[in-house]
Amino acid sequence: MARAATTSDVFNAIAEPQRREILALLRAGERPVNDLAQKLGMSQPGASKHLRVLREVGLVRVRGAGKQRLYGLDARGLRPVHEWTGGFERFWNESFDRLDTYVQDLKQTRQED
């Protein structure tokens, strides 16, 4: 089965490490593309391409501020990722509960010895 285009699927869009870095930078607030490009050590056109993909999947919004365009995080677009990863929360909680029980049993055994 062919993968969905990165511009139509949030999972594919965030699979690219530099796009995840952009999202992390935008958590602190809006930034112009030149600032993002500088922080990531890439060209402005390269950063713009990543921002376009993130905008198309609903993870980034843009607004004009004078001559600048400011990009901001729209975390609502991460809902499908959150819902998918949330399915693993029970697994991890149960694993940590088992680990905690094991550690407590070890402590009890050592105290009895």
DSSP file with accessible surface (Angstrom, degrees, kcal/mol):
  #  RESIDUE AA STRUCTURE BP1 BP2  ACC     N-H-->O    O-->H-N    N-H-->O    O-->H-N    TCO  KAPPA ALPHA  PHI   PSI    X-CA   Y-CA   Z-CA
    1    1 A M              0   0  237      0, 0.0     2,-0.1     0, 0.0     0, 0.0   0.000 360.0 360.0 360.0 132.7    0.0    0.0    0.0
    2    2 A A        -     0   0   94      1,-0.1     2,-0.2     3,-0.0     3,-0.1  -0.392 360.0-112.4 -73.2 145.2    1.4    3.4   -1.0
    3    3 A R        -     0   0  181      1,-0.1    -1,-0.1    -2,-0.1     3,-0.1  -0.489  34.8-104.8 -74.2 149.7    2.1    6.0    1.8
    4    4 A A        -     0   0   49     -2,-0.2    -1,-0.1     1,-0.1     5,-0.1  -0.366  45.5 -91.4 -69.8 151.5    0.0    9.1    1.8
    5    5 A A    >>  -     0   0   58      1,-0.1     3,-2.2    -2,-0.1     4,-0.8  -0.349  32.2-120.7 -61.5 144.7    1.6   12.2    0.6
    6    6 A T  T 34 S+     0   0   51      1,-0.3     3,-0.3     2,-0.2     7,-0.2   0.772 111.3  61.8 -61.1 -22.8    3.3   14.2    3.4
    7    7 A T  T 34 S+     0   0   48      1,-0.2    -1,-0.3     5,-0.1     3,-0.1   0.531 109.4  39.0 -83.0  -3.4    1.1   17.1    2.6
    8    8 A S  T <4 S+     0   0   85     -3,-2.2     2,-0.4     1,-0.2    -1,-0.2   0.459 108.5  61.0-121.0  -2.5   -2.1   15.2    3.4
    9    9 A D     X  -     0   0   48     -4,-0.8     4,-2.2    -3,-0.3    -1,-0.2  -0.976  59.7-154.2-134.4 122.1   -1.2   13.2    6.5
   10   10 A V  H  > S+     0   0   14     -2,-0.4     4,-2.4     1,-0.2     5,-0.2   0.862  96.7  56.7 -63.0 -34.9    0.0   14.5    9.8
   11   11 A F  H  > S+     0   0   77      1,-0.2     4,-0.6     2,-0.2    -1,-0.2   0.930 110.7  42.6 -64.6 -44.7    1.9   11.3   10.6
   12   12 A N  H >4 S+     0   0   23      2,-0.2     3,-0.5     1,-0.2     4,-0.5   0.881 112.0  55.7 -68.1 -36.5    4.0   11.6    7.5
   13   13 A A  H >< S+     0   0    0     -4,-2.2     3,-0.8     1,-0.2    -2,-0.2   0.921 111.2  42.4 -63.8 -41.5    4.5   15.3    7.9
   14   14 A I  H 3< S+     0   0   29     -4,-2.4    -1,-0.2     1,-0.2    -2,-0.2   0.534  93.7  82.5 -86.3  -1.6    5.9   14.9   11.4
   15   15 A A  T << S+     0   0   54     -4,-0.6    -1,-0.2    -3,-0.5    -2,-0.2   0.770  74.3  86.5 -68.3 -21.9    8.1   12.0   10.4
   16   16 A E  S X> S-     0   0   56     -3,-0.8     4,-1.7    -4,-0.5     3,-0.6  -0.667  77.8-143.5 -83.8 120.4   10.6   14.5    9.1
   17   17 A P  H 3> S+     0   0   64      0, 0.0     4,-2.1     0, 0.0     5,-0.1   0.851  96.7  54.3 -56.2 -37.7   13.0   15.5   11.9
   18   18 A Q  H 3> S+     0   0   64      1,-0.2     4,-2.1     2,-0.2     5,-0.1   0.861 106.2  53.0 -68.8 -30.0   13.3   19.1   10.9
   19   19 A R  H <> S+     0   0   30     -3,-0.6     4,-2.3     2,-0.2    -1,-0.2   0.903 107.9  50.6 -69.5 -38.0    9.6   19.6   10.9
   20   20 A R  H  X S+     0   0  119     -4,-1.7     4,-2.3     1,-0.2    -2,-0.2   0.898 108.9  52.4 -64.7 -36.8    9.4   18.3   14.4
   21   21 A E  H  X S+     0   0   98     -4,-2.1     4,-2.5     2,-0.2    -2,-0.2   0.899 107.4  52.0 -64.5 -39.9   12.1   20.8   15.3
   22   22 A I  H  X S+     0   0    0     -4,-2.1     4,-2.4     2,-0.2    -2,-0.2   0.942 109.5  49.1 -61.1 -46.1   10.0   23.6   13.8
   23   23 A L  H  X S+     0   0   16     -4,-2.3     4,-0.9     1,-0.2    -2,-0.2   0.910 110.2  51.5 -60.3 -40.8    7.0   22.5   15.9
   24   24 A A  H >< S+     0   0   41     -4,-2.3     3,-0.6     1,-0.2     4,-0.5   0.911 110.4  48.4 -63.3 -41.9    9.2   22.4   19.0
   25   25 A L  H >< S+     0   0   38     -4,-2.5     3,-1.1     1,-0.2    -1,-0.2   0.882 108.2  55.0 -64.6 -36.9   10.5   26.0   18.3
   26   26 A L  H >< S+     0   0    3     -4,-2.4     3,-1.2     1,-0.2    47,-0.6   0.655  87.7  78.2 -75.0 -12.7    6.9   27.2   17.7
   27   27 A R  T << S+     0   0  190     -4,-0.9    -1,-0.2    -3,-0.6    -2,-0.2   0.837  91.5  55.3 -60.9 -30.1    5.8   25.9   21.1
   28   28 A A  T <  S-     0   0   85     -3,-1.1    -1,-0.3    -4,-0.5     2,-0.2   0.613 126.1 -80.8 -79.1 -12.0    7.5   29.0   22.5
   29   29 A G    <   -     0   0   31     -3,-1.2    -1,-0.3    -4,-0.2    42,-0.1  -0.766  67.6 -28.1 137.2 176.9    5.4   31.3   20.3
   30   30 A E        -     0   0   66     -2,-0.2    42,-0.2    -3,-0.1    32,-0.1  -0.278  55.1-179.0 -63.9 148.7    5.1   32.7   16.8
   31   31 A R  E     -A   71   0A  47     40,-2.1    40,-2.8    38,-0.0     2,-0.1  -0.995  27.5-114.7-146.9 148.5    8.3   33.2   14.7
   32   32 A P  E  >  -A   70   0A  27      0, 0.0     4,-1.9     0, 0.0     3,-0.5  -0.445  35.6-110.8 -78.0 158.4    9.1   34.5   11.3
   33   33 A V  H  > S+     0   0   19     36,-0.6     4,-2.9     1,-0.2     5,-0.2   0.862 116.2  57.8 -59.0 -38.1   10.5   32.1    8.7
   34   34 A N  H  > S+     0   0  103      1,-0.2     4,-2.3     2,-0.2    -1,-0.2   0.891 106.1  49.5 -62.7 -37.2   14.0   33.7    8.8
   35   35 A D  H  > S+     0   0   41     -3,-0.5     4,-2.5     2,-0.2    -1,-0.2   0.928 112.4  47.4 -65.8 -44.3   14.2   33.1   12.5
   36   36 A L  H  X S+     0   0    0     -4,-1.9     4,-2.0     2,-0.2    -2,-0.2   0.928 111.6  50.5 -62.7 -44.4   13.2   29.4   12.1
   37   37 A A  H  X>S+     0   0    5     -4,-2.9     5,-2.5     1,-0.2     4,-0.8   0.922 111.8  47.9 -60.4 -44.0   15.7   28.9    9.2
   38   38 A Q  H ><5S+     0   0  154     -4,-2.3     3,-0.9     1,-0.2    -1,-0.2   0.933 111.0  49.8 -63.4 -46.9   18.5   30.4   11.2
   39   39 A K  H 3<5S+     0   0  124     -4,-2.5    -1,-0.2     1,-0.3    -2,-0.2   0.837 116.4  42.9 -60.9 -33.7   17.7   28.3   14.3
   40   40 A L  H 3<5S-     0   0   22     -4,-2.0    -1,-0.3    -5,-0.2    -2,-0.2   0.489 109.0-122.6 -91.6  -6.3   17.6   25.2   12.2
   41   41 A G  T <<5S+     0   0   71     -3,-0.9     2,-0.3    -4,-0.8    -3,-0.2   0.890  71.3 117.1  66.4  40.6   20.7   26.0   10.1
   42   42 A M      < -     0   0   35     -5,-2.5    -1,-0.2    -6,-0.1    -2,-0.1  -0.834  69.4 -86.9-131.6 171.4   18.9   25.9    6.8
   43   43 A S     >  -     0   0   70     -2,-0.3     4,-2.3     1,-0.1     5,-0.2  -0.352  36.3-115.2 -74.9 159.8   18.0   28.2    4.0
   44   44 A Q  H  > S+     0   0   80      1,-0.2     4,-2.7     2,-0.2     5,-0.2   0.918 117.3  52.0 -62.5 -43.2   14.8   30.3    4.1
   45   45 A P  H  > S+     0   0   74      0, 0.0     4,-2.0     0, 0.0    -1,-0.2   0.907 109.3  51.1 -61.8 -35.6   13.4   28.5    1.1
   46   46 A G  H  > S+     0   0   21      2,-0.2     4,-1.9     1,-0.2    -2,-0.2   0.930 111.6  46.1 -65.0 -44.5   14.0   25.2    2.8
   47   47 A A  H  X S+     0   0    0     -4,-2.3     4,-2.6     1,-0.2    -1,-0.2   0.905 110.1  55.1 -64.4 -38.9   12.3   26.3    6.0
   48   48 A S  H  X S+     0   0   32     -4,-2.7     4,-2.4     1,-0.2    -1,-0.2   0.884 105.4  52.4 -62.3 -38.6    9.4   27.7    3.9
   49   49 A K  H  X S+     0   0  138     -4,-2.0     4,-2.0     2,-0.2    -1,-0.2   0.926 110.9  46.7 -63.9 -43.5    8.9   24.3    2.2
   50   50 A H  H  X S+     0   0   25     -4,-1.9     4,-2.5     1,-0.2    -2,-0.2   0.920 111.9  51.0 -64.1 -41.5    8.7   22.6    5.6
   51   51 A L  H  X S+     0   0    0     -4,-2.6     4,-2.6     1,-0.2    -2,-0.2   0.878 106.6  55.1 -63.5 -36.7    6.3   25.3    6.9
   52   52 A R  H  X S+     0   0   98     -4,-2.4     4,-2.6     2,-0.2    -1,-0.2   0.943 109.3  46.8 -61.5 -45.3    4.1   24.8    3.8
   53   53 A V  H  X S+     0   0    5     -4,-2.0     4,-1.5     1,-0.2    -2,-0.2   0.943 113.8  47.7 -61.9 -46.5    3.8   21.1    4.6
   54   54 A L  H  <>S+     0   0    0     -4,-2.5     5,-2.8     1,-0.2     6,-1.0   0.872 112.2  50.2 -63.8 -35.6    3.0   21.7    8.2
   55   55 A R  H ><5S+     0   0   81     -4,-2.6     3,-1.3     4,-0.2    -1,-0.2   0.911 107.0  54.5 -67.3 -41.3    0.4   24.4    7.3
   56   56 A E  H 3<5S+     0   0   98     -4,-2.6    -1,-0.2     1,-0.3    -2,-0.2   0.781 109.2  46.9 -67.7 -26.6   -1.3   22.0    4.8
   57   57 A V  T 3<5S-     0   0   26     -4,-1.5    -1,-0.3    -5,-0.2    -2,-0.2   0.399 120.3-108.3 -94.9   3.4   -1.8   19.3    7.5
   58   58 A G  T < 5S+     0   0   30     -3,-1.3    19,-0.6    -4,-0.2    -3,-0.2   0.704  88.5 112.7  85.5  21.2   -3.1   21.9   10.0
   59   59 A L  S   <S+     0   0    0     -5,-2.8    15,-3.0    -6,-0.2     2,-0.4   0.636  75.0  41.4 -97.0 -17.3   -0.1   22.0   12.4
   60   60 A V  E     -B   73   0A   6     -6,-1.0     2,-0.3    13,-0.3    13,-0.2  -0.984  62.8-163.1-133.3 141.2    1.0   25.6   11.7
   61   61 A R  E     -B   72   0A 118     11,-2.6    11,-2.6    -2,-0.4     2,-0.4  -0.859   9.9-151.7-116.5 158.9   -1.0   28.8   11.1
   62   62 A V  E     +B   71   0A  44     -2,-0.3     2,-0.3     9,-0.2     9,-0.2  -0.971  12.4 179.9-132.4 144.2    0.3   31.9    9.6
   63   63 A R  E     -B   70   0A 122      7,-2.1     7,-3.1    -2,-0.4     2,-0.3  -0.995  28.5-115.9-142.0 147.5   -0.6   35.6   10.1
   64   64 A G  E     +B   69   0A  60     -2,-0.3     2,-0.3     5,-0.2     5,-0.2  -0.629  25.6 179.5 -81.8 139.6    0.6   38.8    8.6
   65   65 A A  E >   -B   68   0A  35      3,-3.1     3,-1.8    -2,-0.3     2,-0.3  -0.791  65.9 -60.8-139.5  88.9    2.3   41.3   10.8
   66   66 A G  T 3  S-     0   0   83     -2,-0.3    -1,-0.1     1,-0.3     0, 0.0  -0.526 119.2 -17.0  69.0-126.8    3.3   44.3    8.7
   67   67 A K  T 3  S+     0   0  222     -2,-0.3    -1,-0.3    -3,-0.1     2,-0.2   0.574 125.8  84.5 -85.3  -9.6    5.8   43.0    6.1
   68   68 A Q  E <   - B   0  65A 100     -3,-1.8    -3,-3.1   -36,-0.0     2,-0.5  -0.616  66.7-144.5 -94.6 154.6    6.4   39.8    8.0
   69   69 A R  E     - B   0  64A 132     -5,-0.2   -36,-0.6    -2,-0.2     2,-0.5  -0.980  19.6-154.4-112.1 123.0    4.5   36.5    8.1
   70   70 A L  E     -AB  32  63A  22     -7,-3.1    -7,-2.1    -2,-0.5     2,-0.4  -0.859   2.4-150.7-102.6 134.0    4.5   35.0   11.5
   71   71 A Y  E     -AB  31  62A  10    -40,-2.8   -40,-2.1    -2,-0.5     2,-0.3  -0.838  17.0-179.1-105.5 136.7    4.1   31.2   11.9
   72   72 A G  E     - B   0  61A   1    -11,-2.6   -11,-2.6    -2,-0.4     2,-0.2  -0.939  31.0 -99.6-134.4 156.7    2.6   29.7   15.0
   73   73 A L  E     - B   0  60A  36    -47,-0.6     2,-0.5    -2,-0.3   -13,-0.3  -0.533  21.9-166.5 -74.4 135.6    1.8   26.2   16.3
   74   74 A D    >   -     0   0   30    -15,-3.0     3,-1.8    -2,-0.2     4,-0.2  -0.835   7.9-177.5-119.8  86.2   -1.7   24.9   15.9
   75   75 A A  G >   +     0   0   54     -2,-0.5     3,-2.1     1,-0.3     4,-0.2   0.659  68.9  81.8 -65.0 -14.0   -1.6   21.9   18.2
   76   76 A R  G >  S+     0   0  185      1,-0.3     3,-1.7     2,-0.2    -1,-0.3   0.843  83.1  64.6 -59.3 -29.0   -5.1   20.9   17.4
   77   77 A G  G <  S+     0   0   16     -3,-1.8    -1,-0.3   -19,-0.6     4,-0.3   0.676  91.3  64.4 -67.4 -15.7   -3.7   19.3   14.3
   78   78 A L  G <> S+     0   0   51     -3,-2.1     4,-2.7     1,-0.2     3,-0.4   0.482  71.6 100.9 -85.0  -0.9   -1.8   16.9   16.6
   79   79 A R  H <> S+     0   0  145     -3,-1.7     4,-3.0     1,-0.2     5,-0.3   0.902  78.5  51.9 -53.6 -45.6   -5.0   15.3   17.8
   80   80 A P  H  > S+     0   0   57      0, 0.0     4,-2.1     0, 0.0    -1,-0.2   0.911 112.3  46.9 -60.2 -36.1   -4.8   12.2   15.6
   81   81 A V  H  > S+     0   0   26     -3,-0.4     4,-3.0    -4,-0.3     5,-0.3   0.934 112.8  49.2 -68.7 -43.9   -1.2   11.6   16.8
   82   82 A H  H  X S+     0   0  125     -4,-2.7     4,-2.3     1,-0.2    -1,-0.2   0.923 112.0  48.1 -61.1 -44.8   -2.3   12.1   20.4
   83   83 A E  H  X S+     0   0  119     -4,-3.0     4,-0.8    -5,-0.2    -1,-0.2   0.904 113.7  47.2 -64.5 -40.1   -5.2    9.7   20.0
   84   84 A W  H >< S+     0   0  154     -4,-2.1     3,-0.8    -5,-0.3     4,-0.3   0.948 115.8  42.9 -67.6 -47.5   -3.1    7.1   18.4
   85   85 A T  H >< S+     0   0   66     -4,-3.0     3,-1.9     1,-0.2     4,-0.4   0.828 103.6  67.8 -69.8 -27.9   -0.3    7.3   20.9
   86   86 A G  H >X S+     0   0   28     -4,-2.3     3,-1.3    -5,-0.3     4,-0.6   0.803  87.5  68.1 -60.7 -26.6   -2.8    7.4   23.8
   87   87 A G  T << S+     0   0   60     -3,-0.8     4,-0.4    -4,-0.8    -1,-0.3   0.736  98.1  51.8 -64.1 -21.1   -3.7    3.9   22.9
   88   88 A F  T <> S+     0   0   92     -3,-1.9     4,-2.3    -4,-0.3    -1,-0.3   0.557  85.9  86.1 -90.6  -9.5   -0.3    2.8   24.1
   89   89 A E  H <> S+     0   0  118     -3,-1.3     4,-2.9    -4,-0.4     5,-0.2   0.913  87.9  50.9 -59.5 -43.7   -0.7    4.6   27.5
   90   90 A R  H  X S+     0   0  183     -4,-0.6     4,-2.7     1,-0.2     5,-0.2   0.923 108.8  52.6 -60.7 -42.8   -2.5    1.6   29.1
   91   91 A F  H  > S+     0   0  103     -4,-0.4     4,-2.2     1,-0.2    -1,-0.2   0.941 112.9  43.2 -57.3 -49.5    0.3   -0.6   27.9
   92   92 A W  H  X S+     0   0  137     -4,-2.3     4,-2.7     2,-0.2     5,-0.2   0.903 112.6  52.3 -68.0 -39.8    3.0    1.6   29.5
   93   93 A N  H  X S+     0   0   78     -4,-2.9     4,-2.3    -5,-0.2    -1,-0.2   0.929 111.5  46.8 -61.1 -44.1    1.1    2.1   32.7
   94   94 A E  H  X S+     0   0   76     -4,-2.7     4,-2.3    -5,-0.2    -1,-0.2   0.901 111.6  51.7 -65.3 -38.1    0.6   -1.6   33.1
   95   95 A S  H  X S+     0   0   24     -4,-2.2     4,-2.3    -5,-0.2    -2,-0.2   0.925 111.7  46.1 -63.6 -44.3    4.3   -2.2   32.3
   96   96 A F  H  X S+     0   0  118     -4,-2.7     4,-2.7     2,-0.2    -1,-0.2   0.870 110.4  53.7 -68.1 -34.8    5.4    0.3   35.0
   97   97 A D  H  X S+     0   0  103     -4,-2.3     4,-2.4    -5,-0.2    -2,-0.2   0.919 109.9  47.6 -63.5 -42.8    2.9   -1.1   37.5
   98   98 A R  H  X S+     0   0  148     -4,-2.3     4,-2.4     2,-0.2    -2,-0.2   0.911 112.1  50.1 -64.0 -41.0    4.5   -4.6   36.9
   99   99 A L  H  X S+     0   0   97     -4,-2.3     4,-2.7     2,-0.2    -2,-0.2   0.925 110.0  50.3 -62.8 -43.5    8.0   -3.1   37.3
  100  100 A D  H  X S+     0   0   90     -4,-2.7     4,-2.6     1,-0.2    -2,-0.2   0.926 110.5  49.6 -61.9 -42.8    6.9   -1.4   40.5
  101  101 A T  H  X S+     0   0   79     -4,-2.4     4,-2.5     1,-0.2    -1,-0.2   0.926 111.0  50.1 -61.2 -43.6    5.5   -4.6   41.9
  102  102 A Y  H  X S+     0   0  138     -4,-2.4     4,-2.4     2,-0.2    -2,-0.2   0.932 111.2  48.0 -61.0 -46.0    8.8   -6.4   41.0
  103  103 A V  H  X S+     0   0   53     -4,-2.7     4,-2.5     1,-0.2    -2,-0.2   0.919 111.7  49.9 -63.1 -43.1   10.9   -3.8   42.7
  104  104 A Q  H  X S+     0   0   88     -4,-2.6     4,-2.4     1,-0.2    -1,-0.2   0.907 110.1  50.9 -62.8 -40.0    8.7   -3.9   45.8
  105  105 A D  H  X S+     0   0   96     -4,-2.5     4,-2.5     2,-0.2    -2,-0.2   0.901 109.8  50.4 -63.5 -40.9    9.0   -7.7   45.9
  106  106 A L  H  X S+     0   0   63     -4,-2.4     4,-2.4     2,-0.2    -2,-0.2   0.920 110.7  48.9 -62.4 -44.3   12.8   -7.4   45.6
  107  107 A K  H  X S+     0   0  112     -4,-2.5     4,-2.0     1,-0.2    -2,-0.2   0.919 111.6  49.3 -61.1 -43.3   13.0   -5.0   48.5
  108  108 A Q  H  X S+     0   0   96     -4,-2.4     4,-1.7     1,-0.2    -2,-0.2   0.919 111.0  49.8 -63.3 -43.7   10.8   -7.2   50.6
  109  109 A T  H  X S+     0   0   69     -4,-2.5     4,-1.2     1,-0.2    -2,-0.2   0.916 111.0  49.5 -63.0 -42.0   12.9  -10.3   49.8
  110  110 A R  H  < S+     0   0  188     -4,-2.4    -1,-0.2     1,-0.2    -2,-0.2   0.848 109.3  51.8 -67.2 -35.1   16.1   -8.4   50.7
  111  111 A Q  H  < S+     0   0  150     -4,-2.0    -1,-0.2     1,-0.2    -2,-0.2   0.846 108.8  51.2 -70.1 -31.1   14.6   -7.2   54.0
  112  112 A E  H  <        0   0  134     -4,-1.7    -1,-0.2    -5,-0.2    -2,-0.2   0.741 360.0 360.0 -76.9 -23.7   13.7  -10.7   55.0
  113  113 A D     <        0   0  159     -4,-1.2    -3,-0.1    -5,-0.2    -4,-0.0   0.194 360.0 360.0 -79.3 360.0   17.2  -12.0   54.3
